[in-house]
Amino acid sequence: MAEAESPFQLAQTTREMSAFMQDEDQTSGSSTRKKNKFQQKHFRKGCEIGETEELGTNVFECGQQDKCTRSMEAFIKHTGKTVSEDMHDLLKNEERKDFGKEPKPPQATAKPATRQDAQPETVQPTSVEVQVWKTNLARWDAKTEAYKKEEEKTFMLLVGQCTNSLKAKLEAKTNWSDIEKKADVLKLKESIKELCHDSKVGNYAPFTAMKAAQDLYMIRQKPHEDLTQYQARFDSRRENYEAKVGKLTITEKAVGVTDEEAAEQHLACLFIANSDQQVYGKALADLNDLVLSKAVAEWPKTVADMKEHMSKEAVRVHPRGRTPMQFAQIKKDHSNYKCNYCKAFGHIKKNCPKLTDSQN
């Protein structure tokens, strides 16, 4: 008997058949040409693309930590639209949906004897109880089977967004056959994340640890990057640091503060210090004023608290140091301007007093 194909092998077979049918079918010629043009466009730019055209260059590549974070966010959104909300929640929360235990068939019960010398009577389940159990079991089977098929589809899509070099490294992992057989999306996501965080220079442990520390402390918020995207990149680098170096240990801390609390406060300070200072510079200055006034207890204690504080205190500063309101309030000096209406100096036509009097 032939061995059953895994979802990954089935995906490859399905894609090959689909490509063959598209080439043979004349009606799909325009869509094929469109896809080829899309691939050629990104090939000329030197970018690798995945098998899902809508995701474009959001692919997973070895050693590309920030790109992995962006691509995973885009993939999760795309999965919620094209597969199901359940798969969106699975990838985002990393927790499978609970359908409860499999419904058990009704059991026979013992009816107590009416007389002292009589034997207890066994009562078999009624036809209604059996029918209810069958209905519940059928619903449970349908839900779990549908969920399994959705996870297999998500697994194939996720593998399709990996570059060839990353696919080769995935297949080289010792537990890959088990992951592929079960179509385990969560373990696949974990493996992709692990390989994307690995340095391209090899597995020399001291250098890898140094690179992880450098990535965390040298992170910078991009000019048009919102706080949610910035925090996602920050958390990703923090996880990589803790995996390669270990938990942060802060020796200088306040009295009564635990090691975990001191590390969280340190990361919160790092989060705002490396943010876009044109937007959050004022928020950082206000927090520094709290230190000078010895109101340290009001400082945000975690990265999440710091993000919430920054979102409330965000002020877009003009490149010359003025806020938009201050910039708008600046009045231009018209003392050397000549009016085009009365030909006098000191004002412009729209502010001319003679024009205003004539209109009145």
C-alpha positions in Angstrom: 0.0 0.0 0.0 1.4 3.4 -1.0 2.4 5.8 1.8 0.1 8.8 2.3 1.5 12.0 1.0 2.1 14.8 3.6 0.4 18.2 3.2 3.6 19.7 2.1 4.0 17.1 -0.7 0.4 17.5 -1.6 0.9 21.3 -1.8 3.8 20.8 -4.2 1.8 18.4 -6.4 -1.2 20.7 -6.4 0.9 23.7 -7.4 2.5 21.7 -10.3 -0.9 20.5 -11.6 -2.3 24.0 -11.2 0.6 25.5 -13.2 0.2 22.9 -15.9 -3.5 23.5 -16.2 -3.0 27.2 -16.4 -0.5 26.8 -19.3 -2.9 24.5 -21.1 -6.1 26.5 -20.5 -6.3 29.4 -23.0 -8.8 31.3 -20.9 -6.3 31.8 -18.1 -3.5 33.1 -20.3 -4.0 36.7 -19.2 -3.7 35.9 -15.5 -0.6 33.8 -16.1 1.0 36.7 -18.1 0.1 39.1 -15.3 1.8 36.9 -12.7 4.9 36.5 -14.9 5.1 40.2 -15.3 4.8 40.6 -11.5 7.6 38.1 -10.9 9.9 39.6 -13.5 9.4 43.1 -12.0 10.6 42.0 -8.6 13.3 39.8 -10.1 14.8 42.8 -11.8 14.8 44.6 -8.4 16.7 41.8 -6.9 13.8 40.8 -4.5 12.5 37.3 -3.9 8.8 36.8 -3.9 6.6 34.0 -2.4 3.9 31.9 -4.0 1.1 34.2 -2.8 1.0 37.1 -5.2 -0.9 39.4 -2.8 1.9 39.2 -0.2 4.5 40.3 -2.8 8.0 40.5 -1.3 6.8 39.6 2.3 8.8 36.4 2.4 10.8 34.7 5.1 14.5 34.6 4.6 17.4 33.3 6.7 19.0 35.9 8.9 16.4 38.7 8.1 14.9 39.3 11.5 13.0 42.6 10.9 11.8 41.3 7.5 10.5 38.2 9.2 8.5 40.3 11.7 7.0 42.4 8.9 6.2 39.4 6.7 4.6 37.5 9.5 2.3 40.4 10.3 1.3 40.7 6.6 0.8 36.9 6.4 -1.4 36.9 9.5 -3.7 39.6 8.1 -3.8 37.8 4.7 -4.7 34.5 6.4 -7.6 36.2 8.2 -9.0 37.4 4.9 -8.4 34.4 2.7 -8.6 31.4 5.0 -10.5 32.1 8.2 -10.5 34.2 11.4 -9.7 31.0 13.3 -6.4 30.8 11.5 -5.7 34.5 12.1 -6.2 33.9 15.8 -4.1 30.8 15.8 -1.1 32.6 14.3 -1.6 35.7 16.3 -2.3 34.2 19.8 -0.4 31.0 19.2 -3.2 29.0 20.7 -5.5 26.5 19.1 -9.3 26.8 19.3 -10.8 24.6 22.0 -13.8 22.5 20.7 -14.1 20.6 24.0 -13.9 16.8 24.4 -15.4 14.4 22.0 -19.1 13.7 23.0 -19.4 10.3 24.6 -22.3 7.9 23.9 -25.0 7.7 26.5 -24.4 4.8 29.0 -26.9 2.4 30.5 -27.9 3.3 34.1 -28.9 1.1 37.0 -32.4 1.7 38.4 -32.6 1.1 42.1 -34.8 -1.9 43.2 -38.2 -1.1 44.7 -38.1 -4.2 47.0 -35.3 -5.2 49.3 -34.9 -8.7 47.8 -35.1 -7.6 44.2 -32.1 -7.1 41.8 -31.4 -3.6 40.4 -32.8 -3.0 36.9 -30.5 -1.8 34.1 -32.0 1.0 32.0 -30.7 1.3 28.5 -30.5 4.8 26.9 -33.5 5.9 24.9 -33.5 6.4 21.2 -33.8 10.2 21.7 -30.6 10.3 23.8 -28.8 8.2 21.2 -29.9 10.5 18.4 -28.8 13.6 20.4 -25.4 12.1 20.9 -25.0 11.3 17.2 -26.0 14.8 16.3 -23.5 16.3 18.7 -20.8 14.0 17.6 -21.4 14.8 13.9 -21.2 18.5 14.7 -18.0 18.1 16.7 -16.4 16.0 13.9 -17.4 18.6 11.3 -15.9 21.5 13.3 -12.6 19.7 14.1 -12.2 18.4 10.5 -12.8 21.9 9.1 -10.3 23.4 11.5 -7.8 20.7 10.5 -8.2 21.4 6.8 -7.9 25.2 7.4 -4.6 24.6 9.3 -3.3 22.4 6.5 -4.1 25.2 4.0 -2.4 27.7 6.2 0.6 25.4 6.6 1.0 25.2 2.8 0.6 29.0 2.4 3.2 29.6 5.1 5.8 27.2 3.5 5.1 28.9 0.1 6.3 32.3 1.5 9.7 30.8 2.5 12.7 31.3 0.3 14.4 28.3 -1.2 17.4 28.5 1.3 15.0 28.7 4.2 13.0 25.7 2.9 16.2 23.7 2.7 17.1 24.5 6.3 13.6 23.6 7.4 13.8 20.2 5.7 17.2 19.7 7.4 15.7 20.0 10.9 15.4 16.8 12.8 11.8 17.2 13.7 10.7 18.4 10.2 9.1 15.1 9.2 6.8 15.3 12.3 5.9 18.9 11.7 5.2 18.2 8.0 3.1 15.1 8.7 0.9 16.9 11.3 0.9 20.2 9.3 1.7 21.9 12.6 1.4 25.6 11.9 2.6 26.7 15.3 5.8 24.6 15.2 6.4 25.8 11.6 6.1 29.4 12.7 8.5 28.8 15.6 11.0 27.1 13.3 10.8 30.0 10.7 11.3 32.5 13.5 14.3 30.6 14.8 16.0 30.4 11.4 15.3 34.0 10.5 16.9 35.2 13.7 20.0 33.2 13.1 23.0 35.1 11.9 24.3 34.6 8.4 27.9 34.3 9.6 27.4 30.9 11.2 26.8 29.4 14.6 29.8 30.9 16.5 28.2 31.4 19.9 30.0 34.5 21.1 29.4 36.4 17.8 25.7 35.3 17.8 25.2 36.6 21.3 26.9 39.9 20.4 24.8 40.3 17.3 21.6 39.7 19.3 22.6 42.3 21.9 23.6 44.7 19.1 20.2 44.2 17.3 18.3 45.0 20.5 20.2 48.1 21.7 20.7 49.6 18.2 17.0 49.3 17.2 15.5 52.6 15.9 12.0 53.5 15.1 11.6 54.4 11.4 10.1 57.8 10.5 6.7 56.5 9.3 6.5 53.5 11.5 3.6 53.4 14.0 4.0 52.3 17.6 2.4 48.9 17.0 4.9 48.0 14.3 7.8 49.4 16.3 6.8 47.3 19.4 6.5 44.2 17.2 10.1 44.6 16.0 11.3 45.5 19.5 9.6 42.4 21.1 11.0 40.2 18.3 14.6 41.4 19.0 14.0 41.1 22.7 13.0 37.4 22.3 16.0 36.8 20.1 18.3 38.4 22.8 16.8 36.3 25.6 17.2 33.1 23.5 20.9 33.8 22.6 22.1 35.7 25.7 19.6 35.1 28.4 17.4 37.2 30.6 18.5 40.8 31.2 20.1 41.4 34.6 20.3 44.9 36.0 22.6 45.4 38.9 21.7 49.0 39.7 18.1 49.1 40.8 15.9 50.8 43.4 15.3 49.3 46.8 12.4 46.8 46.8 12.5 46.3 43.0 12.9 42.7 41.8 15.3 41.6 39.0 12.3 41.1 36.6 10.8 44.5 37.4 14.2 46.2 36.9 14.7 44.5 33.5 11.2 45.5 32.4 11.9 49.1 33.4 15.2 49.1 31.6 13.5 47.8 28.4 10.8 50.4 28.7 13.5 53.1 28.9 15.2 51.6 25.9 11.9 51.6 24.0 11.2 55.3 24.3 14.9 56.3 24.0 15.2 54.7 20.5 11.8 55.9 19.3 11.3 58.7 16.8 12.3 61.8 18.8 10.5 64.2 16.4 7.3 62.6 17.7 8.1 61.3 21.1 10.9 63.7 22.2 8.5 65.7 24.3 7.2 62.6 26.1 10.8 61.6 26.9 11.6 65.1 28.2 8.5 65.0 30.5 9.6 61.7 31.9 13.0 63.0 32.6 11.4 65.9 34.5 9.7 63.3 36.7 13.1 62.0 37.6 14.4 65.5 38.5 11.3 66.0 40.6 11.8 62.6 42.3 8.5 61.3 41.0 10.0 58.1 39.7 7.0 56.0 40.8 5.0 57.6 37.9 7.4 56.2 35.3 5.8 53.4 33.1 7.0 50.0 34.4 6.7 47.9 31.2 7.1 48.3 27.4 3.3 48.0 27.0 2.8 50.8 29.6 5.4 52.9 27.9 3.7 52.4 24.5 0.4 53.5 26.0 2.0 56.6 27.6 3.7 57.5 24.3 0.5 57.2 22.3 -1.1 59.8 24.5 1.8 62.2 24.6 2.8 62.0 20.9 3.5 65.5 19.4 4.7 65.9 15.8 7.5 68.5 15.9 8.4 70.6 12.9 11.9 70.1 11.5 12.8 73.6 12.7 11.8 72.8 16.2 8.2 74.2 16.1 5.0 72.2 16.6 2.3 72.5 13.9 0.3 74.9 16.1 3.3 77.1 16.7 4.2 77.1 13.0 0.7 78.1 12.1 0.7 81.0 14.5 3.8 82.7 13.0 2.7 85.8 11.1 4.7 87.1 8.2 6.2 90.6 8.3 4.6 92.7 5.4 6.3 96.0 6.3 8.4 96.0 3.1 5.5 94.8 0.9 3.7 97.1 -1.6 -0.1 96.8 -1.8 -1.4 96.1 -5.4 -4.6 98.0 -4.6 -3.7 101.3 -3.0 0.0 101.1 -4.0 1.1 101.9 -0.4 3.7 100.0 1.6 3.2 98.1 4.8 0.5 95.6 3.8 -0.8 93.3 1.0 -4.0 93.6 -1.0 -6.1 91.2 1.1 -5.3 93.3 4.2 -5.7 96.7 2.5 -7.9 99.0 4.7 -9.2 101.0 1.6 -10.4 97.8 -0.1 -12.2 96.8 3.1 -13.8 100.3 3.3 -14.9 100.1 -0.3 -16.5 96.7 0.2 -18.4 97.9 3.2 
